[in-house]
Amino acid sequence: QTMKLARCIDSQGRTLWVEPLDQTRGLALEGTDLFSGLRPGDEEVEVEQWLAPLEPAAIYGVGLNYRAHAAETGAQLPDSPVLFMKPGTAVTDPGSPILLPAACEHGPEVDYEAELAVIIGKTARNVAVKDALGHVFGYTCANDVSARRWQKHAGGGQWIRGKSFDTFCPLGPLVVDAGEIPDPQNLPIRSVLNGQTMQSSNTRDMIFPVAELIAFISRDTTLLPGTVILTGTPEGVGFARKPPVYLADGDTIEVTIDGIGTLSNPVRNA
């Protein structure tokens, strides 16, 4: 099994999983799907476009899962994980634009959230904390893009609407094999907006670590291979700043997790 992989469209128009060699080339991986064991082949391909590494079976989001982020929002630390979901249609590719929705007609409100994304590789249901990481295929970078006014006021108290617009779940570009990251609770994570660092933290600040999240979400609930868990964002989000900082047409937002890579997306008006 390769240690780092990505999905792309190559110069012949094929959608492939590859072991990236550099920004524009990859070594094609052989096999039928992500979870049945991809093997390195010997065909080098030219990459036309990097894609989100998978089409998730489900996307679970976790709110208020970093201590300093809960503090900056004025929220009490939750007793159990705060869960929401995003639809698969929100997934967008590395380098593809985050589109500011026309529905956000009251002015700027679209925010960035750097997150560690966990990809389930082995079906999980009623998993014990001590066994949970054994169900992880790998890790990638995510941006849990959020329209704050919709999140707070337009969803009847539910967050899904404000987090579900098209392009609101950039993923990728690299998936790092779980074996390469024995401890997902010691990863530096940051977001950079137009060259300025906005969030800079470490996954050790999580209130509920990855293993506990998997155990909690899998209670009487089947997590299929390809399920993605967005594990929460650290402090430094736009709406909590004074004055607030929201994404605007022409911006570039990057999410970097050391040991995994950098997910970069331009921002455009829809």
BALOBA-1460 file (C-alpha; in Angstrom, 3 decimals):
// residues 270
<rec num="1" residu="q" x="0.000" y="0.000" z="0.000"/>
<rec num="2" residu="t" x="1.266" y="3.415" z="-0.957"/>
<rec num="3" residu="m" x="1.900" y="5.943" z="1.818"/>
<rec num="4" residu="k" x="0.494" y="9.032" z="0.083"/>
<rec num="5" residu="l" x="-2.052" y="8.979" z="-2.690"/>
<rec num="6" residu="a" x="-4.276" y="11.379" z="-4.583"/>
<rec num="7" residu="r" x="-6.994" y="11.257" z="-7.219"/>
<rec num="8" residu="c" x="-6.695" y="13.110" z="-10.483"/>
<rec num="9" residu="i" x="-7.758" y="13.493" z="-14.094"/>
<rec num="10" residu="d" x="-4.788" y="12.743" z="-16.319"/>
<rec num="11" residu="s" x="-3.874" y="14.162" z="-19.723"/>
<rec num="12" residu="q" x="-5.882" y="11.379" z="-21.421"/>
<rec num="13" residu="g" x="-9.032" y="12.305" z="-19.488"/>
<rec num="14" residu="r" x="-8.896" y="9.285" z="-17.198"/>
<rec num="15" residu="t" x="-9.801" y="9.527" z="-13.504"/>
<rec num="16" residu="l" x="-7.063" y="7.757" z="-11.577"/>
<rec num="17" residu="w" x="-5.573" y="7.305" z="-8.158"/>
<rec num="18" residu="v" x="-1.895" y="8.094" z="-8.223"/>
<rec num="19" residu="e" x="1.120" y="8.322" z="-6.013"/>
<rec num="20" residu="p" x="2.054" y="11.975" z="-6.608"/>
<rec num="21" residu="l" x="5.577" y="12.585" z="-7.888"/>
<rec num="22" residu="d" x="5.297" y="16.383" z="-8.041"/>
<rec num="23" residu="q" x="2.681" y="19.060" z="-8.775"/>
<rec num="24" residu="t" x="1.948" y="17.776" z="-12.300"/>
<rec num="25" residu="r" x="2.955" y="14.101" z="-12.384"/>
<rec num="26" residu="g" x="1.941" y="10.910" z="-10.650"/>
<rec num="27" residu="l" x="2.524" y="7.180" z="-10.684"/>
<rec num="28" residu="a" x="-0.743" y="5.443" z="-11.560"/>
<rec num="29" residu="l" x="-2.020" y="3.035" z="-8.902"/>
<rec num="30" residu="e" x="-3.564" y="-0.291" z="-9.896"/>
<rec num="31" residu="g" x="-6.749" y="-1.624" z="-8.321"/>
<rec num="32" residu="t" x="-10.490" y="-1.127" z="-8.478"/>
<rec num="33" residu="d" x="-11.190" y="1.115" z="-5.511"/>
<rec num="34" residu="l" x="-9.583" y="2.957" z="-2.641"/>
<rec num="35" residu="f" x="-10.335" y="0.375" z="0.025"/>
<rec num="36" residu="s" x="-9.552" y="-2.942" z="-1.653"/>
<rec num="37" residu="g" x="-5.840" y="-2.259" z="-1.847"/>
<rec num="38" residu="l" x="-4.310" y="-0.018" z="-4.492"/>
<rec num="39" residu="r" x="-0.883" y="-1.100" z="-5.732"/>
<rec num="40" residu="p" x="1.807" y="1.046" z="-7.321"/>
<rec num="41" residu="g" x="2.052" y="0.465" z="-11.059"/>
<rec num="42" residu="d" x="4.817" y="1.621" z="-13.401"/>
<rec num="43" residu="e" x="2.846" y="4.056" z="-15.569"/>
<rec num="44" residu="e" x="3.776" y="7.697" z="-15.050"/>
<rec num="45" residu="v" x="0.939" y="10.083" z="-15.915"/>
<rec num="46" residu="e" x="0.618" y="13.811" z="-16.515"/>
<rec num="47" residu="v" x="-1.940" y="15.323" z="-14.143"/>
<rec num="48" residu="e" x="-4.442" y="17.756" z="-15.668"/>
<rec num="49" residu="q" x="-6.434" y="18.330" z="-12.493"/>
<rec num="50" residu="w" x="-6.219" y="17.141" z="-8.900"/>
<rec num="51" residu="l" x="-9.531" y="15.914" z="-7.516"/>
<rec num="52" residu="a" x="-10.986" y="15.454" z="-4.066"/>
<rec num="53" residu="p" x="-9.558" y="12.073" z="-3.050"/>
<rec num="54" residu="l" x="-12.944" y="10.350" z="-2.823"/>
<rec num="55" residu="e" x="-16.698" y="10.734" z="-3.143"/>
<rec num="56" residu="p" x="-17.641" y="10.248" z="0.519"/>
<rec num="57" residu="a" x="-20.223" y="7.686" z="1.601"/>
<rec num="58" residu="a" x="-21.239" y="10.203" z="4.291"/>
<rec num="59" residu="i" x="-19.727" y="13.355" z="5.781"/>
<rec num="60" residu="y" x="-19.966" y="13.922" z="9.526"/>
<rec num="61" residu="g" x="-18.890" y="17.277" z="10.907"/>
<rec num="62" residu="v" x="-17.917" y="17.999" z="14.495"/>
<rec num="63" residu="g" x="-18.527" y="21.432" z="15.998"/>
<rec num="64" residu="l" x="-16.657" y="23.064" z="18.880"/>
<rec num="65" residu="n" x="-13.988" y="20.377" z="19.131"/>
<rec num="66" residu="y" x="-10.964" y="22.559" z="19.943"/>
<rec num="67" residu="r" x="-10.753" y="24.090" z="23.404"/>
<rec num="68" residu="a" x="-9.471" y="27.472" z="22.238"/>
<rec num="69" residu="h" x="-12.088" y="27.625" z="19.462"/>
<rec num="70" residu="a" x="-14.912" y="26.939" z="21.919"/>
<rec num="71" residu="a" x="-13.481" y="29.739" z="24.078"/>
<rec num="72" residu="e" x="-13.320" y="32.261" z="21.216"/>
<rec num="73" residu="t" x="-16.968" y="31.607" z="20.332"/>
<rec num="74" residu="g" x="-18.045" y="32.014" z="23.959"/>
<rec num="75" residu="a" x="-19.421" y="28.477" z="24.025"/>
<rec num="76" residu="q" x="-19.142" y="26.104" z="26.966"/>
<rec num="77" residu="l" x="-17.128" y="22.953" z="26.357"/>
<rec num="78" residu="p" x="-19.546" y="20.295" z="25.102"/>
<rec num="79" residu="d" x="-20.218" y="17.151" z="27.167"/>
<rec num="80" residu="s" x="-20.360" y="15.023" z="24.031"/>
<rec num="81" residu="p" x="-19.385" y="15.686" z="20.401"/>
<rec num="82" residu="v" x="-21.526" y="18.246" z="18.563"/>
<rec num="83" residu="l" x="-22.466" y="16.550" z="15.289"/>
<rec num="84" residu="f" x="-23.837" y="17.790" z="11.985"/>
<rec num="85" residu="m" x="-23.636" y="16.502" z="8.414"/>
<rec num="86" residu="k" x="-22.701" y="17.896" z="5.025"/>
<rec num="87" residu="p" x="-24.026" y="16.485" z="1.737"/>
<rec num="88" residu="g" x="-21.700" y="14.874" z="-0.763"/>
<rec num="89" residu="t" x="-22.604" y="17.633" z="-3.231"/>
<rec num="90" residu="a" x="-20.650" y="20.112" z="-1.064"/>
<rec num="91" residu="v" x="-17.362" y="18.344" z="-1.837"/>
<rec num="92" residu="t" x="-15.036" y="20.283" z="-4.113"/>
<rec num="93" residu="d" x="-11.592" y="19.680" z="-5.522"/>
<rec num="94" residu="p" x="-8.225" y="21.140" z="-4.556"/>
<rec num="95" residu="g" x="-7.641" y="24.279" z="-6.615"/>
<rec num="96" residu="s" x="-11.323" y="24.602" z="-7.525"/>
<rec num="97" residu="p" x="-13.114" y="27.748" z="-6.400"/>
<rec num="98" residu="i" x="-15.138" y="28.051" z="-3.234"/>
<rec num="99" residu="l" x="-18.250" y="29.822" z="-4.525"/>
<rec num="100" residu="l" x="-19.792" y="32.542" z="-2.374"/>
<rec num="101" residu="p" x="-23.533" y="31.759" z="-2.563"/>
<rec num="102" residu="a" x="-25.948" y="34.244" z="-4.071"/>
<rec num="103" residu="a" x="-28.196" y="33.181" z="-1.167"/>
<rec num="104" residu="c" x="-25.824" y="35.086" z="1.151"/>
<rec num="105" residu="e" x="-27.503" y="38.315" z="0.076"/>
<rec num="106" residu="h" x="-27.044" y="40.212" z="3.350"/>
<rec num="107" residu="g" x="-23.332" y="40.731" z="2.826"/>
<rec num="108" residu="p" x="-20.146" y="38.867" z="3.717"/>
<rec num="109" residu="e" x="-20.561" y="35.842" z="5.982"/>
<rec num="110" residu="v" x="-18.673" y="32.919" z="4.431"/>
<rec num="111" residu="d" x="-15.977" y="31.620" z="6.766"/>
<rec num="112" residu="y" x="-13.053" y="29.188" z="6.542"/>
<rec num="113" residu="e" x="-12.417" y="26.276" z="8.932"/>
<rec num="114" residu="a" x="-9.193" y="24.276" z="8.691"/>
<rec num="115" residu="e" x="-9.862" y="20.660" z="9.674"/>
<rec num="116" residu="l" x="-8.259" y="17.246" z="9.837"/>
<rec num="117" residu="a" x="-10.451" y="14.855" z="7.833"/>
<rec num="118" residu="v" x="-10.557" y="11.174" z="8.793"/>
<rec num="119" residu="i" x="-11.404" y="8.629" z="6.081"/>
<rec num="120" residu="i" x="-12.955" y="5.397" z="7.351"/>
<rec num="121" residu="g" x="-11.564" y="2.372" z="5.518"/>
<rec num="122" residu="k" x="-13.144" y="-0.545" z="7.379"/>
<rec num="123" residu="t" x="-16.839" y="-0.678" z="8.307"/>
<rec num="124" residu="a" x="-17.290" y="0.585" z="11.854"/>
<rec num="125" residu="r" x="-20.270" y="0.029" z="14.138"/>
<rec num="126" residu="n" x="-20.226" y="0.099" z="17.945"/>
<rec num="127" residu="v" x="-16.455" y="0.434" z="17.890"/>
<rec num="128" residu="a" x="-14.535" y="0.701" z="21.164"/>
<rec num="129" residu="v" x="-12.205" y="3.664" z="21.574"/>
<rec num="130" residu="k" x="-9.185" y="1.361" z="21.809"/>
<rec num="131" residu="d" x="-10.035" y="-0.229" z="18.446"/>
<rec num="132" residu="a" x="-11.250" y="2.876" z="16.632"/>
<rec num="133" residu="l" x="-8.064" y="3.920" z="14.824"/>
<rec num="134" residu="g" x="-7.898" y="0.454" z="13.274"/>
<rec num="135" residu="h" x="-10.898" y="1.452" z="11.155"/>
<rec num="136" residu="v" x="-9.147" y="4.490" z="9.642"/>
<rec num="137" residu="f" x="-7.909" y="4.269" z="6.060"/>
<rec num="138" residu="g" x="-6.121" y="7.587" z="6.102"/>
<rec num="139" residu="y" x="-6.192" y="11.316" z="6.678"/>
<rec num="140" residu="t" x="-6.541" y="14.364" z="4.464"/>
<rec num="141" residu="c" x="-7.096" y="18.122" z="4.726"/>
<rec num="142" residu="a" x="-10.548" y="19.676" z="4.725"/>
<rec num="143" residu="n" x="-12.070" y="23.151" z="4.809"/>
<rec num="144" residu="d" x="-15.450" y="23.159" z="6.554"/>
<rec num="145" residu="v" x="-16.669" y="26.290" z="4.775"/>
<rec num="146" residu="s" x="-19.550" y="27.892" z="6.689"/>
<rec num="147" residu="a" x="-22.052" y="30.627" z="5.891"/>
<rec num="148" residu="r" x="-22.422" y="32.033" z="9.393"/>
<rec num="149" residu="r" x="-25.729" y="33.890" z="9.097"/>
<rec num="150" residu="w" x="-27.360" y="30.850" z="7.507"/>
<rec num="151" residu="q" x="-25.729" y="28.608" z="10.100"/>
<rec num="152" residu="k" x="-27.069" y="30.611" z="13.037"/>
<rec num="153" residu="h" x="-30.343" y="32.133" z="11.902"/>
<rec num="154" residu="a" x="-31.667" y="30.460" z="8.760"/>
<rec num="155" residu="g" x="-31.696" y="26.805" z="9.750"/>
<rec num="156" residu="g" x="-34.070" y="26.740" z="12.694"/>
<rec num="157" residu="g" x="-31.165" y="26.163" z="15.050"/>
<rec num="158" residu="q" x="-29.666" y="23.408" z="12.880"/>
<rec num="159" residu="w" x="-26.293" y="24.068" z="11.219"/>
<rec num="160" residu="i" x="-26.651" y="21.935" z="8.105"/>
<rec num="161" residu="r" x="-28.008" y="24.605" z="5.780"/>
<rec num="162" residu="g" x="-25.195" y="27.049" z="6.399"/>
<rec num="163" residu="k" x="-22.584" y="24.342" z="5.829"/>
<rec num="164" residu="s" x="-24.142" y="22.607" z="2.826"/>
<rec num="165" residu="f" x="-23.905" y="25.018" z="-0.092"/>
<rec num="166" residu="d" x="-22.103" y="23.732" z="-3.191"/>
<rec num="167" residu="t" x="-18.271" y="23.877" z="-2.878"/>
<rec num="168" residu="f" x="-18.452" y="24.135" z="0.943"/>
<rec num="169" residu="c" x="-16.358" y="20.989" z="1.551"/>
<rec num="170" residu="p" x="-12.958" y="21.171" z="-0.165"/>
<rec num="171" residu="l" x="-11.008" y="17.938" z="0.448"/>
<rec num="172" residu="g" x="-7.488" y="16.798" z="-0.386"/>
<rec num="173" residu="p" x="-5.256" y="16.787" z="-2.200"/>
<rec num="174" residu="l" x="-3.248" y="14.071" z="-0.458"/>
<rec num="175" residu="v" x="-4.452" y="11.111" z="1.564"/>
<rec num="176" residu="v" x="-1.833" y="9.877" z="3.981"/>
<rec num="177" residu="d" x="-2.075" y="6.227" z="4.958"/>
<rec num="178" residu="a" x="-3.148" y="5.775" z="8.597"/>
<rec num="179" residu="g" x="0.008" y="3.766" z="9.274"/>
<rec num="180" residu="e" x="2.051" y="6.899" z="8.592"/>
<rec num="181" residu="i" x="0.214" y="8.807" z="11.345"/>
<rec num="182" residu="p" x="0.166" y="6.586" z="14.441"/>
<rec num="183" residu="d" x="-0.962" y="9.546" z="16.586"/>
<rec num="184" residu="p" x="-3.463" y="11.870" z="14.894"/>
<rec num="185" residu="q" x="-3.469" y="13.987" z="18.087"/>
<rec num="186" residu="n" x="-0.123" y="15.627" z="17.405"/>
<rec num="187" residu="l" x="-0.479" y="17.345" z="14.041"/>
<rec num="188" residu="p" x="0.181" y="21.068" z="13.524"/>
<rec num="189" residu="i" x="-2.769" y="22.570" z="11.592"/>
<rec num="190" residu="r" x="-3.193" y="26.056" z="10.136"/>
<rec num="191" residu="s" x="-5.114" y="28.132" z="7.654"/>
<rec num="192" residu="v" x="-3.582" y="30.898" z="5.551"/>
<rec num="193" residu="l" x="-5.728" y="33.571" z="3.868"/>
<rec num="194" residu="n" x="-3.987" y="35.522" z="1.095"/>
<rec num="195" residu="g" x="-0.615" y="34.741" z="2.665"/>
<rec num="196" residu="q" x="-1.629" y="35.667" z="6.217"/>
<rec num="197" residu="t" x="-1.856" y="32.930" z="8.858"/>
<rec num="198" residu="m" x="-5.333" y="32.944" z="10.417"/>
<rec num="199" residu="q" x="-5.405" y="29.678" z="12.352"/>
<rec num="200" residu="s" x="-2.373" y="27.965" z="13.859"/>
<rec num="201" residu="s" x="-2.878" y="25.148" z="16.329"/>
<rec num="202" residu="n" x="-2.288" y="21.467" z="16.914"/>
<rec num="203" residu="t" x="-4.753" y="18.566" z="16.903"/>
<rec num="204" residu="r" x="-3.766" y="17.893" z="20.536"/>
<rec num="205" residu="d" x="-6.134" y="20.778" z="21.434"/>
<rec num="206" residu="m" x="-9.118" y="18.612" z="20.383"/>
<rec num="207" residu="i" x="-11.674" y="18.054" z="23.142"/>
<rec num="208" residu="f" x="-12.699" y="14.674" z="21.693"/>
<rec num="209" residu="p" x="-9.804" y="12.929" z="19.929"/>
<rec num="210" residu="v" x="-10.228" y="11.020" z="16.694"/>
<rec num="211" residu="a" x="-10.633" y="7.623" z="18.387"/>
<rec num="212" residu="e" x="-13.381" y="8.949" z="20.673"/>
<rec num="213" residu="l" x="-15.188" y="10.576" z="17.741"/>
<rec num="214" residu="i" x="-15.241" y="7.302" z="15.802"/>
<rec num="215" residu="a" x="-16.485" y="5.389" z="18.845"/>
<rec num="216" residu="f" x="-19.197" y="7.980" z="19.520"/>
<rec num="217" residu="i" x="-20.452" y="8.338" z="15.947"/>
<rec num="218" residu="s" x="-20.447" y="4.559" z="15.378"/>
<rec num="219" residu="r" x="-22.798" y="3.795" z="18.285"/>
<rec num="220" residu="d" x="-25.652" y="1.861" z="16.637"/>
<rec num="221" residu="t" x="-24.628" y="3.663" z="13.429"/>
<rec num="222" residu="t" x="-22.755" y="2.014" z="10.577"/>
<rec num="223" residu="l" x="-19.826" y="3.988" z="9.207"/>
<rec num="224" residu="l" x="-19.121" y="2.577" z="5.762"/>
<rec num="225" residu="p" x="-15.748" y="2.699" z="4.045"/>
<rec num="226" residu="g" x="-15.521" y="6.137" z="2.491"/>
<rec num="227" residu="t" x="-17.207" y="7.885" z="5.395"/>
<rec num="228" residu="v" x="-15.425" y="11.162" z="6.140"/>
<rec num="229" residu="i" x="-15.307" y="12.710" z="9.611"/>
<rec num="230" residu="l" x="-14.385" y="16.395" z="9.805"/>
<rec num="231" residu="t" x="-12.874" y="16.647" z="13.263"/>
<rec num="232" residu="g" x="-13.464" y="20.319" z="14.087"/>
<rec num="233" residu="t" x="-11.529" y="23.546" z="13.619"/>
<rec num="234" residu="p" x="-9.110" y="25.409" z="15.881"/>
<rec num="235" residu="e" x="-9.334" y="29.030" z="16.984"/>
<rec num="236" residu="g" x="-8.834" y="31.897" z="14.561"/>
<rec num="237" residu="v" x="-11.966" y="31.604" z="12.410"/>
<rec num="238" residu="g" x="-13.199" y="34.736" z="10.709"/>
<rec num="239" residu="f" x="-16.436" y="35.441" z="12.548"/>
<rec num="240" residu="a" x="-14.734" y="35.424" z="15.962"/>
<rec num="241" residu="r" x="-12.208" y="38.089" z="14.939"/>
<rec num="242" residu="k" x="-12.538" y="41.790" z="15.763"/>
<rec num="243" residu="p" x="-13.434" y="42.986" z="13.198"/>
<rec num="244" residu="p" x="-14.705" y="39.803" z="11.512"/>
<rec num="245" residu="v" x="-12.852" y="38.467" z="8.457"/>
<rec num="246" residu="y" x="-14.936" y="36.736" z="5.793"/>
<rec num="247" residu="l" x="-13.990" y="35.182" z="2.479"/>
<rec num="248" residu="a" x="-14.257" y="37.523" z="-0.510"/>
<rec num="249" residu="d" x="-14.084" y="37.189" z="-4.281"/>
<rec num="250" residu="g" x="-10.433" y="36.926" z="-5.310"/>
<rec num="251" residu="d" x="-9.165" y="35.454" z="-2.037"/>
<rec num="252" residu="t" x="-7.056" y="32.312" z="-1.733"/>
<rec num="253" residu="i" x="-7.525" y="30.142" z="1.353"/>
<rec num="254" residu="e" x="-5.094" y="27.355" z="2.263"/>
<rec num="255" residu="v" x="-5.362" y="24.599" z="4.858"/>
<rec num="256" residu="t" x="-2.082" y="22.964" z="5.839"/>
<rec num="257" residu="i" x="-1.586" y="19.977" z="8.136"/>
<rec num="258" residu="d" x="2.036" y="19.030" z="8.728"/>
<rec num="259" residu="g" x="2.732" y="15.536" z="7.462"/>
<rec num="260" residu="i" x="-0.305" y="15.574" z="5.179"/>
<rec num="261" residu="g" x="-0.104" y="18.559" z="2.849"/>
<rec num="262" residu="t" x="-1.769" y="21.779" z="1.748"/>
<rec num="263" residu="l" x="-5.282" y="22.216" z="0.376"/>
<rec num="264" residu="s" x="-5.604" y="25.496" z="-1.533"/>
<rec num="265" residu="n" x="-8.770" y="27.002" z="-3.030"/>
<rec num="266" residu="p" x="-9.509" y="30.329" z="-4.681"/>
<rec num="267" residu="v" x="-12.722" y="32.143" z="-3.704"/>
<rec num="268" residu="r" x="-15.209" y="33.439" z="-6.303"/>
<rec num="269" residu="n" x="-18.688" y="34.881" z="-6.351"/>
<rec num="270" residu="a" x="-21.200" y="32.256" z="-7.473"/>
